[in-house]
C-alpha cells in the first residue's frame, strides 16, 4: 500500500471525518463542490484534499454563503484545496463576509419598511439573493446591511419595486467593478505566481496582497461613486434650476 492509499477514505469514512452525511457529500459532488474520487472498480477513495475542500464548504455554509456562491468561489479559485489555498480563500472572504443571517417573517419586514406586505416583492428579493423564503411564511435575511439600507431608502418615499429594479442594475455594475479588480490582481500577481509553480514560500505574500487589496479597492470604488453621485445630483438639480418659475411666461388673469 502506498502512502497516498493509506490516507484515503471511503465515502462513509469521509462523511464521518468531516461530520456530514453521505447524502450531503453526494449532493456537493453533483454540484462540482467536491473533486472526483480515485476509483477502484466501483469504489471511490477520497484523500486529504477532499477533506480540506469539505471543511471549507462547511465553513462557508456556516458563514451564511449559499451553495451557489460557494460553487462560484471554488470554480474561480485553485483546483487543489491544500492548507495554503484554504488560507487564501479565507483571506479573500473574511474581510467582506456578510453579517450573520437572521430569521423573521414577511409581515415584520413590511412593517420595518413601512409598506404593506407584498409576497411578489419578497420573491424578487429572494431572486436578488437578499432573503430566502422558508416554510410557514418565515424569511431568512441573508444580507442584513443591504436590506436595512434598502428599507431606509423605501422610508424616504422610493417605491420598493423601483428600488429593486435599481438594485439589480447596481449589483451588475458592482460585479463588473469587482471583476475588474480581480482581473487586475490576476494579471499582475496571480498569473506569475501560478507560472512559478505556486511556491509555498510565496503564499504569505499572496495572502497579504489580497488582504490589503480589498479595502483599498473598496475605498477607491466609494470615492469614485461619491464623485459620480455628486455630479449626477448636480446635473439633475441644474435641470430643475433652469426650468421657468411657476407662472413665468404665462398670461396673468384678471
GIZI-V399276 format. One record per residue. N is the residue number from 1. RES is the residue in three letters. OMEGA is omega in whole degrees, 0 to 359 (none if undefined). D_LAST is the distance of its C-alpha to the last C-alpha in whole Angstrom. Layout:
BEGIN
N/RES/OMEGA/D_LAST + N/RES/OMEGA/D_LAST
END
This chain:
BEGIN
1/UNK/179/107 + 2/UNK/178/105 + 3/UNK/179/103 + 4/UNK/181/100 + 5/UNK/180/101 + 6/UNK/181/102 + 7/UNK/187/99 + 8/UNK/184/97 + 9/UNK/169/96 + 10/UNK/182/96 + 11/UNK/178/92 + 12/UNK/179/94 + 13/UNK/179/95 + 14/UNK/179/92 + 15/UNK/179/89 + 16/UNK/183/92 + 17/UNK/185/91 + 18/UNK/177/88 + 19/UNK/178/87 + 20/UNK/176/85 + 21/UNK/176/86 + 22/UNK/179/88 + 23/UNK/179/85 + 24/UNK/180/82 + 25/UNK/181/84 + 26/UNK/178/85 + 27/UNK/178/81 + 28/UNK/178/80 + 29/UNK/180/83 + 30/UNK/179/81 + 31/UNK/181/78 + 32/UNK/180/80 + 33/UNK/182/80 + 34/UNK/180/83 + 35/UNK/179/86 + 36/UNK/178/88 + 37/UNK/171/92 + 38/UNK/185/95 + 39/UNK/171/96 + 40/UNK/189/100 + 41/UNK/178/100 + 42/UNK/181/98 + 43/UNK/177/97 + 44/UNK/178/95 + 45/UNK/186/96 + 46/UNK/183/93 + 47/UNK/181/93 + 48/UNK/180/92 + 49/UNK/177/89 + 50/UNK/177/88 + 51/UNK/180/88 + 52/UNK/181/86 + 53/UNK/181/83 + 54/UNK/176/83 + 55/UNK/177/83 + 56/UNK/179/80 + 57/UNK/180/78 + 58/UNK/179/79 + 59/UNK/181/78 + 60/UNK/175/75 + 61/UNK/179/74 + 62/UNK/180/75 + 63/UNK/175/72 + 64/UNK/179/69 + 65/UNK/175/69 + 66/UNK/178/69 + 67/UNK/179/72 + 68/UNK/179/70 + 69/UNK/178/69 + 70/UNK/179/73 + 71/UNK/180/74 + 72/UNK/181/71 + 73/UNK/182/73 + 74/UNK/179/76 + 75/UNK/181/76 + 76/UNK/185/74 + 77/UNK/180/77 + 78/UNK/182/81 + 79/UNK/173/83 + 80/UNK/185/85 + 81/UNK/176/85 + 82/UNK/182/87 + 83/UNK/182/86 + 84/UNK/180/85 + 85/UNK/175/82 + 86/UNK/178/82 + 87/UNK/179/81 + 88/UNK/177/79 + 89/UNK/180/77 + 90/UNK/179/76 + 91/UNK/179/75 + 92/UNK/188/72 + 93/UNK/193/71 + 94/UNK/185/72 + 95/UNK/187/69 + 96/UNK/177/66 + 97/UNK/178/67 + 98/UNK/174/65 + 99/UNK/180/65 + 100/UNK/175/67 + 101/UNK/175/65 + 102/UNK/181/65 + 103/UNK/176/64 + 104/UNK/175/61 + 105/UNK/185/60 + 106/UNK/181/56 + 107/UNK/180/55 + 108/UNK/179/56 + 109/UNK/179/54 + 110/UNK/179/51 + 111/UNK/179/51 + 112/UNK/181/51 + 113/UNK/182/48 + 114/UNK/184/46 + 115/UNK/174/46 + 116/UNK/181/47 + 117/UNK/185/51 + 118/UNK/181/51 + 119/UNK/180/54 + 120/UNK/178/53 + 121/UNK/178/52 + 122/UNK/178/55 + 123/UNK/178/57 + 124/UNK/176/54 + 125/UNK/177/55 + 126/UNK/178/59 + 127/UNK/177/59 + 128/UNK/181/57 + 129/UNK/180/60 + 130/UNK/181/59 + 131/UNK/172/60 + 132/UNK/182/63 + 133/UNK/183/63 + 134/UNK/179/66 + 135/UNK/176/67 + 136/UNK/179/66 + 137/UNK/179/62 + 138/UNK/182/63 + 139/UNK/173/62 + 140/UNK/179/63 + 141/UNK/186/61 + 142/UNK/180/63 + 143/UNK/186/60 + 144/UNK/182/59 + 145/UNK/181/57 + 146/UNK/179/55 + 147/UNK/178/55 + 148/UNK/178/54 + 149/UNK/178/51 + 150/UNK/179/50 + 151/UNK/177/49 + 152/UNK/179/47 + 153/UNK/179/45 + 154/UNK/179/44 + 155/UNK/176/43 + 156/UNK/176/41 + 157/UNK/179/39 + 158/UNK/179/40 + 159/UNK/182/41 + 160/UNK/180/45 + 161/UNK/178/46 + 162/UNK/179/44 + 163/UNK/179/46 + 164/UNK/179/49 + 165/UNK/178/48 + 166/UNK/181/47 + 167/UNK/176/51 + 168/UNK/179/53 + 169/UNK/180/51 + 170/UNK/179/52 + 171/UNK/179/55 + 172/UNK/180/56 + 173/UNK/180/55 + 174/UNK/178/57 + 175/UNK/178/60 + 176/UNK/177/60 + 177/UNK/179/60 + 178/UNK/180/63 + 179/UNK/178/65 + 180/UNK/180/64 + 181/UNK/179/66 + 182/UNK/178/69 + 183/UNK/176/69 + 184/UNK/178/69 + 185/UNK/180/72 + 186/UNK/186/74 + 187/UNK/187/74 + 188/UNK/184/75 + 189/UNK/191/77 + 190/UNK/184/78 + 191/UNK/179/79 + 192/UNK/178/82 + 193/UNK/179/83 + 194/UNK/180/84 + 195/UNK/178/85 + 196/UNK/178/88 + 197/UNK/180/89 + 198/UNK/183/86 + 199/UNK/182/89 + 200/UNK/184/89 + 201/UNK/184/89 + 202/UNK/181/86 + 203/UNK/180/84 + 204/UNK/179/83 + 205/UNK/178/81 + 206/UNK/181/79 + 207/UNK/180/78 + 208/UNK/179/77 + 209/UNK/180/75 + 210/UNK/182/73 + 211/UNK/182/73 + 212/UNK/182/71 + 213/UNK/186/69 + 214/UNK/181/67 + 215/UNK/179/65 + 216/UNK/178/65 + 217/UNK/180/63 + 218/UNK/179/61 + 219/UNK/179/60 + 220/UNK/180/59 + 221/UNK/179/57 + 222/UNK/179/55 + 223/UNK/178/55 + 224/UNK/180/54 + 225/UNK/179/51 + 226/UNK/180/50 + 227/UNK/181/49 + 228/UNK/180/48 + 229/UNK/179/46 + 230/UNK/180/44 + 231/UNK/181/43 + 232/UNK/179/42 + 233/UNK/180/40 + 234/UNK/179/39 + 235/UNK/180/38 + 236/UNK/179/36 + 237/UNK/178/34 + 238/UNK/177/33 + 239/UNK/178/32 + 240/UNK/182/29 + 241/UNK/184/29 + 242/UNK/178/28 + 243/UNK/181/25 + 244/UNK/177/22 + 245/UNK/181/20 + 246/UNK/177/17 + 247/UNK/183/14 + 248/UNK/178/16 + 249/UNK/180/16 + 250/UNK/181/13 + 251/UNK/179/10 + 252/UNK/178/7 + 253/UNK/174/4 + 254/UNK/none/0
END
